[in-house]
Amino acid sequence: FVDIPRNRIASYKTFLDTLPGINADIISFGNRLARALLAYEIPQNHLVSASINVGFSMIANCKCCGGSVPLTGPRESYSCPTCSNIVTISRENWRTILRRPLEQHEMTHENMVNNNAIFFLTSEVQSELRECEWNLVAPRCLHCDQGLEEQAVGKIPAGTNERIPCPLCGKENVALPPPRWVKDLVPAIGILVNAQTDTQGEAPPLTEPDDIKPIIFSCPQCAANLSITRDRERTLTCTYCNASVYLPDGLWFKLHPPKTRRIWTARYDYRLPPATGT
C-alpha cells in the first residue's frame, strides 16, 4: 500500500464518512485503515532517489510604469528595464512558484507542459506576475537554445558550482547552488542552471558582441561629434559646449540591449517509493 497516493487515501476516508446506511463495523475498519495508511512512514532505505528538471519562464509587472520585467532567477528584487523602478517578489510568493511544479509532478507523474501555469498559483502571486510558464524539460543552452545533456546535469552534486559546455555551440552554461533562503523554502532544489540570484552570482549575459565599437553621436547643441561607449552614462556632458545631452533610445539600446525573458532551470532532487513489483 506504500504506492497509494496520500491524497487518494484522504479522499477514501472522506468517502467512507459520507456513506449512509453502511455497516458500522465496515466504516470503523475503513477509517482505522485510512488513518494507518496516512500515518505510515516509509523507511528511508526503501526510498529511491529521483530528480526532475523544471524550466521556468516568467515576466513580472512593473507597478510604476506597467512595463514587463523578465524574471531570470529566484531573486527578491529586479530593476525595471523601462523605468528603473525596483520590482520585488516576496519569499512567500517564490515558495508558491517553486513548490507548485514539484507538487503537480508528484500527483500526476506526467510530463508537465504548463504554458498558462499562472492560473495554478495564488491570487497574491498572480498580482505580481504577468506571465508564468514551467515545463519538465532538459536545461537549455543560454546562447543557442540547444538542450544540454541531462546526464551531465544530473551528475552535478547538489550545492556546487559547475560549468556545463553546450554540445552544439561549445559555450559554457552555469550551474549554481540555490541561495540559502531558496533552499530553506524548497529543500528539494539541488542546483539552478543559467539562473540569476541575489547572493551567489549571475548566469552569463545573453549573447552579445564582445567588440561593440564606440558610436559617434552629434551634440544637439553644437553639432560636435561625441564618441559614445558602453560605459558612458545615458545623460552626459558635451566636452565642447558643456550642454547636458540625453542619449536617445535607439542609441542607448544599441549599446545596452534590454534584458529579455529566457528559460532558467531548477533541478529538484527528492526520494520516492519504489515502483510496484521492484
C-alpha positions in Angstrom: 0.0 0.0 0.0 3.0 2.3 0.0 2.3 3.3 -3.6 -1.2 4.7 -2.8 -1.1 8.5 -3.1 -1.9 10.1 0.2 -4.4 12.4 -1.3 -6.4 9.4 -2.5 -6.3 7.8 0.9 -7.7 11.0 2.5 -10.4 11.1 -0.2 -11.2 7.5 0.5 -11.6 8.2 4.2 -13.9 11.2 3.5 -16.0 8.9 1.2 -16.5 6.3 3.9 -17.6 9.0 6.3 -20.3 10.2 4.0 -21.8 6.8 3.0 -25.3 6.4 4.6 -26.5 3.1 5.9 -23.3 1.1 5.6 -22.4 -1.4 8.2 -20.8 0.4 11.2 -18.1 -2.2 11.5 -17.0 -1.7 7.9 -16.9 2.0 8.4 -14.8 1.6 11.6 -12.4 -0.7 9.8 -12.1 1.5 6.8 -11.4 4.6 9.0 -8.7 2.7 11.0 -7.1 1.5 7.8 -7.1 5.0 6.3 -5.6 6.5 9.4 -2.9 3.8 9.5 -2.0 4.5 5.8 -1.8 8.3 6.4 0.4 7.8 9.4 2.6 5.2 7.8 6.2 6.4 7.2 8.2 4.6 4.5 11.6 3.7 5.8 14.3 5.8 4.3 16.2 2.8 3.0 13.1 1.8 1.0 13.0 5.0 -0.9 14.8 5.6 -4.2 16.4 8.8 -5.4 14.9 10.7 -8.3 15.3 14.1 -9.9 13.4 16.3 -12.4 14.5 19.4 -14.3 11.9 22.2 -14.5 12.4 25.1 -16.8 10.9 28.4 -15.7 9.9 31.4 -17.8 8.3 34.4 -16.1 7.5 38.0 -16.5 6.6 40.4 -13.6 4.6 43.6 -13.8 6.2 46.9 -13.0 3.6 48.7 -10.9 5.2 52.1 -11.7 5.2 52.1 -15.5 3.3 49.0 -16.3 6.3 47.5 -18.2 7.4 43.9 -18.4 10.2 42.7 -16.1 11.7 39.4 -17.0 12.5 37.2 -14.0 15.7 35.4 -14.8 16.0 33.5 -11.5 14.9 33.5 -7.9 15.7 37.0 -6.8 13.8 39.2 -4.3 14.2 42.4 -6.4 14.6 43.4 -10.0 15.1 46.7 -11.8 12.5 47.5 -14.4 14.3 47.8 -17.7 12.0 50.6 -18.8 11.8 53.0 -15.8 14.4 51.5 -13.4 11.8 51.1 -10.7 12.6 48.3 -8.2 10.2 45.4 -8.6 10.0 42.9 -5.6 8.9 39.3 -5.4 8.3 38.2 -1.9 9.8 35.0 -0.5 6.4 33.6 0.2 5.4 34.0 -3.4 8.7 32.4 -4.5 7.8 29.5 -2.3 4.5 29.1 -4.1 6.1 29.4 -7.5 8.9 26.9 -6.9 6.9 24.3 -5.0 3.9 24.1 -7.3 5.7 22.2 -10.2 7.0 19.5 -7.8 3.6 19.1 -6.2 2.0 18.7 -9.6 4.6 16.2 -10.7 4.2 14.1 -7.5 0.4 14.0 -8.0 0.4 13.2 -11.8 3.9 11.8 -12.6 3.2 13.2 -16.1 5.3 15.3 -18.5 4.2 18.7 -17.4 3.7 21.4 -20.0 2.1 24.5 -18.4 2.1 27.5 -20.7 -0.5 29.1 -18.5 0.9 28.0 -15.2 0.0 31.3 -13.6 -3.6 30.0 -13.2 -2.3 27.3 -10.8 -0.9 29.9 -8.5 -2.4 32.0 -5.7 -4.0 35.4 -6.3 -1.1 37.0 -4.4 1.4 35.6 -7.0 -0.9 36.4 -9.9 -0.9 40.1 -8.8 2.9 40.3 -9.2 3.3 38.2 -12.4 2.2 38.9 -15.9 3.2 35.5 -17.4 4.5 32.3 -15.8 5.4 29.0 -17.6 7.1 25.9 -16.4 7.9 22.7 -18.3 9.5 19.4 -17.5 12.4 19.7 -19.9 16.2 19.4 -20.1 18.1 22.7 -19.4 18.7 24.8 -22.5 21.9 26.4 -23.6 21.8 30.1 -22.8 23.5 31.0 -26.0 21.9 28.8 -28.8 18.9 27.2 -27.0 20.2 23.7 -27.6 19.2 21.1 -25.0 22.1 20.3 -22.5 22.9 16.7 -21.8 20.6 15.7 -18.9 23.1 13.1 -17.7 25.8 15.8 -17.3 23.3 18.0 -15.4 22.2 15.1 -13.3 25.7 14.2 -12.2 26.4 17.7 -10.7 26.5 17.4 -6.9 23.8 19.5 -5.2 25.2 22.7 -3.8 28.2 23.1 -6.1 29.2 25.4 -8.9 29.8 23.8 -12.3 30.3 24.8 -15.9 28.3 22.9 -18.5 29.5 23.0 -22.1 26.9 23.1 -24.8 27.1 20.1 -27.1 26.3 22.3 -30.1 28.0 25.6 -29.7 30.6 24.7 -27.1 29.9 27.7 -24.9 29.6 27.4 -21.2 26.5 27.4 -19.1 26.5 27.9 -15.3 25.1 25.6 -12.6 24.8 27.3 -9.2 23.6 26.2 -5.8 20.3 27.9 -4.8 20.6 30.7 -2.3 20.2 29.6 1.3 16.7 31.2 1.6 15.5 29.4 -1.5 16.9 26.1 -0.1 15.0 26.8 3.1 11.8 27.4 1.2 12.2 24.4 -1.1 14.7 21.9 0.2 14.3 19.6 -2.9 16.1 22.2 -5.2 19.6 21.0 -5.7 21.0 23.3 -8.4 19.9 26.1 -10.6 21.1 26.3 -14.3 21.5 29.6 -16.0 19.7 31.4 -13.3 20.4 34.8 -11.7 20.4 35.1 -7.9 20.9 37.9 -5.4 23.7 36.2 -3.4 25.6 33.7 -5.5 26.5 35.3 -8.7 24.8 35.6 -12.0 24.4 33.5 -15.1 26.4 34.6 -18.2 24.8 37.5 -20.1 22.8 36.8 -23.2 24.8 36.5 -26.3 26.2 40.0 -27.1 29.0 41.1 -29.3 32.2 41.4 -27.4 33.7 44.1 -29.7 30.9 46.8 -29.7 32.7 49.8 -31.1 32.1 53.4 -30.0 29.2 55.1 -31.8 29.6 58.7 -33.0 26.7 60.9 -31.9 26.3 64.6 -32.7 25.7 67.0 -29.9 22.2 68.6 -30.4 23.6 71.9 -29.1 26.8 72.4 -31.0 26.8 69.5 -33.5 30.2 68.3 -32.2 30.9 64.6 -32.7 30.8 62.7 -29.4 32.3 59.2 -29.1 29.7 57.1 -27.1 30.9 53.9 -25.5 29.0 51.3 -23.4 30.5 52.6 -20.1 29.0 56.2 -20.6 26.1 57.4 -18.6 22.8 58.0 -20.5 22.9 61.6 -19.6 26.3 63.1 -20.3 28.0 66.5 -20.7 29.3 67.6 -24.1 33.0 68.1 -23.9 32.8 71.1 -26.3 29.8 73.2 -25.2 29.1 71.7 -21.8 25.5 71.0 -22.7 23.7 68.2 -21.0 23.0 65.5 -23.6 20.4 62.7 -23.1 21.1 59.7 -25.4 18.0 58.6 -27.4 16.5 55.1 -27.1 17.9 53.8 -30.4 21.5 54.6 -29.4 21.2 53.6 -25.8 19.7 50.2 -26.5 22.2 49.6 -29.3 24.9 49.7 -26.6 22.8 48.2 -23.8 20.4 45.6 -25.3 17.4 45.3 -23.0 17.0 42.1 -20.9 14.6 39.6 -22.4 12.7 36.6 -21.0 14.7 33.4 -21.0 14.4 30.0 -19.6 16.3 29.0 -16.4 16.1 25.6 -14.8 15.8 24.2 -11.3 16.8 20.6 -10.6 14.6 19.0 -7.9 16.2 16.1 -6.0 13.8 14.0 -4.0 13.1 10.5 -2.8 10.0 8.4 -3.5 8.7 4.8 -3.0 9.9 2.2 -5.5 7.6 1.2 -8.3 5.3 -1.8 -7.6 7.0 -5.1 -8.1 10.6 -3.9 -7.6 
